[in-house]
Amino acid sequence: MNTVFDSLSLRDLIELLDEVCRHRAVTRDEVCGRTRTKAVACARHELWWRLRHHPETSFSFEEIGRIFLRHHATVLHGVRAHQRRLADRRSTT
């Protein structure tokens, strides 16, 4: 498929990728690729957040950036954006 997918596969993270894709109604290729639509970006940010807060490994921003071929600051921004969306969702319930 592509190097991002291969990196996730090597780390046994395909199930997590598929879970986010199903939840967000996007494809693996979209999340692992360079697409920047709002739906795909939100899915990617959620995946990055979940990798960062993974119960067994807790990936660093640099590690996630290497997996997704992105700068660690991009990952940091995405994780924070997802965190804000979670907080907004909690405050409206």
HELIX and SHEET records of a PDB file:
HELIX    1   1 THR A    3  LEU A   10  1                                   8    
HELIX    2   2 ILE A   14  ARG A   24  1                                  11    
HELIX    3   3 ARG A   28  CYS A   32  1                                   5    
HELIX    4   4 LYS A   38  ARG A   52  1                                  15    
HELIX    5   5 PHE A   61  PHE A   68  1                                   8    
HELIX    6   6 HIS A   72  SER A   91  1                                  20    
END                                                                             
